[in-house]
Amino acid sequence: MDLSDARNEIDRIDDSIVDLMKKRIEVTAQIARYKSEHDQSILDKGRERAILSRMADKAGEGYEMYARALFTTLFGIGKSYQSRAMGCRGELSSRIHDALENTPRIFPNKAVVACQGTEGSYSQAATDKLFSLPNIVYFNTFEAVFQAVEQGLCDYGMLPIENSSYGSVTEVYDLMKQRDFHIARSVKLHIHHALLANVGVKLDDIKEIYSHEQAIGQCGEFLRELSDVHVNVVENTAVAARMVKE
């Protein structure tokens, strides 16, 4: 089985999982109606424990914890659905629900978002944190991100503007001055850099390092400790990782 065959098989499995999830929720709705008619509580810890134990045994050695994690998630989905179906809301829950229903939805859960770099970039991580279902389009430069929004190709552009250890991303600020855009929302992201190399490469073997100028500045103290190493600037940390991998 090559990679394409494996991915096609994964797609078929995922389709089956979604169909079974929907079927499970439909049965859950029937249980919710029964509990509502008979004034029963949603929570049944005894049954949950029995199911977890049975599924862990069925999964077998090495898969028990994964089965428990999966069915714990399914229990949460089922209880959430039952609560909505039965209209179970306390005073605080009702106030929150009313506020959500009556507050205009200014910021969407899903949108077409322009990012600079490639899959695995910090901009992509920030986009996934800010949007529930983003459709990400990648561009080579910060300027291209602005142009994509300006031309209507993308609804939003995700751009880095500030770093606590290395200051402002001046190129982005300069581009913001040139165009009539506004910051719609911001998100903080913890950045943790690592020096990556292919398998078997030792630190003493490294003579060339590739990264974005912000990452190079943030890791300046470490880089200065390396001898006979040339540091090269590229457009994105994820692009640098892909270059090394390839």
C-alpha positions as a Markdown table, in Angstrom:
| # | Residue | x | y | z |
|---|---|---|---|---|
| 1 | Met | 0.0 | 0.0 | 0.0 |
| 2 | Asp | 1.5 | 3.4 | -1.0 |
| 3 | Leu | 0.7 | 6.7 | 0.6 |
| 4 | Ser | -2.2 | 7.5 | -1.8 |
| 5 | Asp | -3.8 | 4.1 | -1.1 |
| 6 | Ala | -3.4 | 4.6 | 2.6 |
| 7 | Arg | -5.0 | 8.1 | 2.5 |
| 8 | Asn | -7.9 | 6.8 | 0.4 |
| 9 | Glu | -8.5 | 4.1 | 3.0 |
| 10 | Ile | -8.4 | 6.7 | 5.8 |
| 11 | Asp | -11.0 | 8.7 | 3.9 |
| 12 | Arg | -13.3 | 5.7 | 3.7 |
| 13 | Ile | -12.9 | 5.0 | 7.4 |
| 14 | Asp | -13.6 | 8.6 | 8.2 |
| 15 | Asp | -16.7 | 8.5 | 6.2 |
| 16 | Ser | -17.9 | 5.5 | 8.1 |
| 17 | Ile | -17.1 | 7.1 | 11.4 |
| 18 | Val | -19.2 | 10.2 | 10.5 |
| 19 | Asp | -22.1 | 8.0 | 9.4 |
| 20 | Leu | -21.9 | 6.0 | 12.7 |
| 21 | Met | -21.6 | 9.2 | 14.8 |
| 22 | Lys | -24.8 | 10.6 | 13.2 |
| 23 | Lys | -26.6 | 7.3 | 13.8 |
| 24 | Arg | -25.4 | 7.3 | 17.4 |
| 25 | Ile | -26.7 | 10.8 | 17.9 |
| 26 | Glu | -30.1 | 9.9 | 16.5 |
| 27 | Val | -30.4 | 7.0 | 19.0 |
| 28 | Thr | -29.2 | 9.4 | 21.7 |
| 29 | Ala | -32.1 | 11.7 | 20.8 |
| 30 | Gln | -34.5 | 8.8 | 21.3 |
| 31 | Ile | -33.0 | 8.2 | 24.8 |
| 32 | Ala | -33.3 | 12.0 | 25.5 |
| 33 | Arg | -37.0 | 11.9 | 24.7 |
| 34 | Tyr | -37.5 | 8.8 | 26.9 |
| 35 | Lys | -35.7 | 10.4 | 29.8 |
| 36 | Ser | -37.7 | 13.6 | 29.4 |
| 37 | Glu | -41.0 | 11.7 | 29.5 |
| 38 | His | -39.9 | 9.6 | 32.5 |
| 39 | Asp | -38.2 | 12.5 | 34.4 |
| 40 | Gln | -34.8 | 10.8 | 34.4 |
| 41 | Ser | -31.4 | 12.3 | 34.8 |
| 42 | Ile | -29.1 | 12.5 | 31.8 |
| 43 | Leu | -26.0 | 11.4 | 33.7 |
| 44 | Asp | -25.6 | 7.6 | 34.1 |
| 45 | Lys | -22.0 | 7.1 | 35.4 |
| 46 | Gly | -22.5 | 3.4 | 36.0 |
| 47 | Arg | -23.4 | 2.8 | 32.3 |
| 48 | Glu | -20.5 | 5.0 | 31.2 |
| 49 | Arg | -18.1 | 3.0 | 33.2 |
| 50 | Ala | -19.4 | -0.3 | 31.9 |
| 51 | Ile | -19.1 | 0.9 | 28.3 |
| 52 | Leu | -15.6 | 2.2 | 28.8 |
| 53 | Ser | -14.5 | -1.1 | 30.3 |
| 54 | Arg | -16.1 | -3.1 | 27.5 |
| 55 | Met | -14.6 | -0.9 | 24.8 |
| 56 | Ala | -11.2 | -1.0 | 26.4 |
| 57 | Asp | -11.3 | -4.8 | 26.5 |
| 58 | Lys | -12.6 | -4.9 | 22.9 |
| 59 | Ala | -9.8 | -2.6 | 21.7 |
| 60 | Gly | -7.1 | -4.8 | 23.2 |
| 61 | Glu | -3.7 | -4.3 | 24.5 |
| 62 | Gly | -2.0 | -1.1 | 23.3 |
| 63 | Tyr | -5.3 | 0.5 | 22.3 |
| 64 | Glu | -7.2 | 0.7 | 25.6 |
| 65 | Met | -6.4 | 4.3 | 26.4 |
| 66 | Tyr | -7.3 | 5.4 | 22.9 |
| 67 | Ala | -10.7 | 3.7 | 23.1 |
| 68 | Arg | -11.4 | 5.3 | 26.5 |
| 69 | Ala | -10.5 | 8.8 | 25.1 |
| 70 | Leu | -12.8 | 8.2 | 22.1 |
| 71 | Phe | -15.8 | 7.0 | 24.0 |
| 72 | Thr | -15.3 | 9.7 | 26.7 |
| 73 | Thr | -15.6 | 12.3 | 23.9 |
| 74 | Leu | -18.7 | 10.5 | 22.5 |
| 75 | Phe | -20.3 | 10.6 | 26.0 |
| 76 | Gly | -19.7 | 14.3 | 26.2 |
| 77 | Ile | -21.3 | 14.8 | 22.7 |
| 78 | Gly | -24.3 | 12.6 | 23.7 |
| 79 | Lys | -24.9 | 14.5 | 27.0 |
| 80 | Ser | -24.6 | 17.8 | 25.3 |
| 81 | Tyr | -27.1 | 16.8 | 22.6 |
| 82 | Gln | -29.5 | 15.4 | 25.2 |
| 83 | Ser | -29.3 | 18.6 | 27.3 |
| 84 | Arg | -30.3 | 20.6 | 24.3 |
| 85 | Ala | -33.0 | 18.2 | 23.2 |
| 86 | Met | -34.5 | 18.1 | 26.7 |
| 87 | Gly | -34.2 | 21.9 | 27.3 |
| 88 | Cys | -32.2 | 21.4 | 30.5 |
| 89 | Arg | -30.9 | 24.8 | 31.4 |
| 90 | Gly | -30.3 | 26.4 | 34.7 |
| 91 | Glu | -30.7 | 30.2 | 35.3 |
| 92 | Leu | -27.0 | 31.0 | 34.4 |
| 93 | Ser | -27.1 | 28.6 | 31.4 |
| 94 | Ser | -30.3 | 30.3 | 30.2 |
| 95 | Arg | -28.8 | 33.7 | 30.5 |
| 96 | Ile | -25.7 | 32.6 | 28.5 |
| 97 | His | -27.9 | 31.0 | 25.9 |
| 98 | Asp | -30.1 | 34.1 | 25.6 |
| 99 | Ala | -27.1 | 36.3 | 25.2 |
| 100 | Leu | -25.6 | 34.1 | 22.5 |
| 101 | Glu | -28.9 | 34.0 | 20.7 |
| 102 | Asn | -29.4 | 37.8 | 20.8 |
| 103 | Thr | -25.9 | 39.0 | 20.2 |
| 104 | Pro | -25.0 | 39.7 | 16.6 |
| 105 | Arg | -22.5 | 37.2 | 15.2 |
| 106 | Ile | -19.8 | 39.7 | 14.2 |
| 107 | Phe | -16.9 | 37.3 | 13.9 |
| 108 | Pro | -17.4 | 34.0 | 12.0 |
| 109 | Asn | -16.3 | 30.5 | 13.0 |
| 110 | Lys | -15.2 | 29.8 | 9.4 |
| 111 | Ala | -13.7 | 31.9 | 6.7 |
| 112 | Val | -11.1 | 31.9 | 3.9 |
| 113 | Val | -7.9 | 33.1 | 5.5 |
| 114 | Ala | -4.7 | 34.2 | 3.9 |
| 115 | Cys | -1.5 | 33.1 | 5.6 |
| 116 | Gln | 2.2 | 33.7 | 4.8 |
| 117 | Gly | 4.3 | 30.6 | 4.5 |
| 118 | Thr | 3.2 | 27.0 | 4.4 |
| 119 | Glu | 1.5 | 24.2 | 6.4 |
| 120 | Gly | 3.0 | 24.1 | 9.9 |
| 121 | Ser | 3.7 | 27.9 | 10.1 |
| 122 | Tyr | 2.9 | 29.9 | 13.3 |
| 123 | Ser | 0.4 | 31.9 | 11.2 |
| 124 | Gln | -1.4 | 28.6 | 10.5 |
| 125 | Ala | -1.4 | 27.6 | 14.2 |
| 126 | Ala | -2.8 | 31.1 | 15.1 |
| 127 | Thr | -5.5 | 30.7 | 12.4 |
| 128 | Asp | -6.6 | 27.3 | 13.7 |
| 129 | Lys | -6.7 | 28.8 | 17.2 |
| 130 | Leu | -8.9 | 31.8 | 16.1 |
| 131 | Phe | -11.3 | 30.1 | 13.7 |
| 132 | Ser | -13.1 | 26.8 | 14.2 |
| 133 | Leu | -13.2 | 25.9 | 10.5 |
| 134 | Pro | -10.7 | 28.0 | 8.5 |
| 135 | Asn | -10.0 | 27.5 | 4.8 |
| 136 | Ile | -6.4 | 28.5 | 4.7 |
| 137 | Val | -4.7 | 29.8 | 1.5 |
| 138 | Tyr | -0.9 | 30.2 | 1.7 |
| 139 | Phe | 1.2 | 33.0 | 0.1 |
| 140 | Asn | 4.9 | 33.5 | -0.1 |
| 141 | Thr | 5.1 | 37.0 | 1.3 |
| 142 | Phe | 3.3 | 39.3 | 3.8 |
| 143 | Glu | 2.5 | 41.7 | 1.0 |
| 144 | Ala | 0.7 | 38.9 | -0.9 |
| 145 | Val | -1.5 | 38.3 | 2.1 |
| 146 | Phe | -2.6 | 42.0 | 2.1 |
| 147 | Gln | -3.2 | 41.7 | -1.7 |
| 148 | Ala | -5.3 | 38.6 | -1.3 |
| 149 | Val | -7.6 | 40.4 | 1.1 |
| 150 | Glu | -7.6 | 43.6 | -0.9 |
| 151 | Gln | -8.6 | 41.7 | -4.1 |
| 152 | Gly | -11.3 | 39.8 | -2.3 |
| 153 | Leu | -9.6 | 36.4 | -2.7 |
| 154 | Cys | -9.7 | 35.9 | 1.1 |
| 155 | Asp | -11.9 | 37.2 | 3.9 |
| 156 | Tyr | -9.1 | 37.7 | 6.4 |
| 157 | Gly | -5.3 | 37.8 | 6.6 |
| 158 | Met | -3.4 | 36.3 | 9.5 |
| 159 | Leu | -0.2 | 38.3 | 10.2 |
| 160 | Pro | 2.3 | 38.5 | 13.0 |
| 161 | Ile | 2.8 | 42.0 | 14.4 |
| 162 | Glu | 4.6 | 41.7 | 17.7 |
| 163 | Asn | 6.9 | 39.4 | 19.6 |
| 164 | Ser | 7.7 | 39.7 | 23.3 |
| 165 | Ser | 11.4 | 38.9 | 22.9 |
| 166 | Tyr | 12.2 | 40.5 | 19.6 |
| 167 | Gly | 9.8 | 43.4 | 19.2 |
| 168 | Ser | 7.6 | 44.4 | 16.2 |
| 169 | Val | 7.5 | 42.7 | 12.8 |
| 170 | Thr | 8.3 | 46.0 | 11.1 |
| 171 | Glu | 7.5 | 44.8 | 7.5 |
| 172 | Val | 3.9 | 44.0 | 8.5 |
| 173 | Tyr | 3.5 | 47.4 | 10.2 |
| 174 | Asp | 4.9 | 49.2 | 7.1 |
| 175 | Leu | 2.4 | 47.3 | 4.9 |
| 176 | Met | -0.5 | 48.2 | 7.3 |
| 177 | Lys | 0.4 | 51.9 | 6.9 |
| 178 | Gln | 0.1 | 51.6 | 3.1 |
| 179 | Arg | -3.3 | 50.0 | 3.1 |
| 180 | Asp | -6.7 | 50.8 | 4.6 |
| 181 | Phe | -7.1 | 47.7 | 6.8 |
| 182 | His | -8.1 | 47.1 | 10.3 |
| 183 | Ile | -7.2 | 44.5 | 12.9 |
| 184 | Ala | -10.4 | 42.5 | 13.4 |
| 185 | Arg | -9.2 | 40.3 | 16.2 |
| 186 | Ser | -5.9 | 39.3 | 17.7 |
| 187 | Val | -4.6 | 36.1 | 19.3 |
| 188 | Lys | -1.6 | 35.3 | 21.4 |
| 189 | Leu | 0.5 | 32.3 | 20.5 |
| 190 | His | 3.3 | 30.7 | 22.5 |
| 191 | Ile | 6.3 | 30.3 | 20.3 |
| 192 | His | 8.8 | 27.6 | 21.0 |
| 193 | His | 11.6 | 27.3 | 18.6 |
| 194 | Ala | 13.7 | 24.2 | 17.9 |
| 195 | Leu | 16.8 | 23.6 | 15.8 |
| 196 | Leu | 15.7 | 20.9 | 13.3 |
| 197 | Ala | 17.8 | 18.5 | 11.3 |
| 198 | Asn | 17.4 | 15.3 | 9.4 |
| 199 | Val | 17.9 | 12.0 | 11.2 |
| 200 | Gly | 21.5 | 11.2 | 12.0 |
| 201 | Val | 22.8 | 14.8 | 11.8 |
| 202 | Lys | 24.8 | 15.9 | 14.8 |
| 203 | Leu | 25.1 | 19.5 | 16.0 |
| 204 | Asp | 28.8 | 19.6 | 15.0 |
| 205 | Asp | 27.8 | 18.7 | 11.4 |
| 206 | Ile | 25.6 | 21.7 | 10.9 |
| 207 | Lys | 27.2 | 24.5 | 8.7 |
| 208 | Glu | 24.0 | 26.2 | 7.4 |
| 209 | Ile | 20.9 | 27.2 | 9.2 |
| 210 | Tyr | 17.7 | 28.6 | 7.6 |
| 211 | Ser | 14.9 | 30.5 | 9.3 |
| 212 | His | 12.8 | 33.6 | 9.4 |
| 213 | Glu | 14.5 | 36.8 | 10.6 |
| 214 | Gln | 12.3 | 37.0 | 13.6 |
| 215 | Ala | 13.2 | 33.5 | 14.7 |
| 216 | Ile | 16.8 | 34.2 | 14.1 |
| 217 | Gly | 16.7 | 37.3 | 16.3 |
| 218 | Gln | 14.8 | 35.4 | 19.0 |
| 219 | Cys | 17.4 | 32.7 | 19.0 |
| 220 | Gly | 20.3 | 35.0 | 18.6 |
| 221 | Glu | 22.0 | 34.1 | 21.8 |
| 222 | Phe | 22.0 | 30.4 | 21.0 |
| 223 | Leu | 23.1 | 30.9 | 17.4 |
| 224 | Arg | 26.1 | 33.1 | 18.5 |
| 225 | Glu | 27.4 | 30.1 | 20.5 |
| 226 | Leu | 27.7 | 28.0 | 17.3 |
| 227 | Ser | 31.0 | 28.1 | 15.5 |
| 228 | Asp | 31.5 | 28.1 | 11.7 |
| 229 | Val | 27.7 | 28.2 | 11.0 |
| 230 | His | 26.2 | 30.5 | 8.4 |
| 231 | Val | 22.6 | 31.7 | 9.1 |
| 232 | Asn | 20.3 | 32.3 | 6.1 |
| 233 | Val | 17.1 | 34.3 | 6.1 |
| 234 | Val | 14.1 | 32.7 | 4.4 |
| 235 | Glu | 10.4 | 33.8 | 4.3 |
| 236 | Asn | 9.0 | 31.5 | 7.0 |
| 237 | Thr | 10.1 | 29.1 | 9.7 |
| 238 | Ala | 7.8 | 26.4 | 8.3 |
| 239 | Val | 9.3 | 27.0 | 4.8 |
| 240 | Ala | 12.8 | 26.5 | 6.4 |
| 241 | Ala | 11.7 | 23.2 | 7.9 |
| 242 | Arg | 10.3 | 22.0 | 4.6 |
| 243 | Met | 13.6 | 22.9 | 2.8 |
| 244 | Val | 15.6 | 20.9 | 5.3 |
| 245 | Lys | 13.2 | 17.9 | 5.1 |
| 246 | Glu | 13.4 | 17.9 | 1.3 |
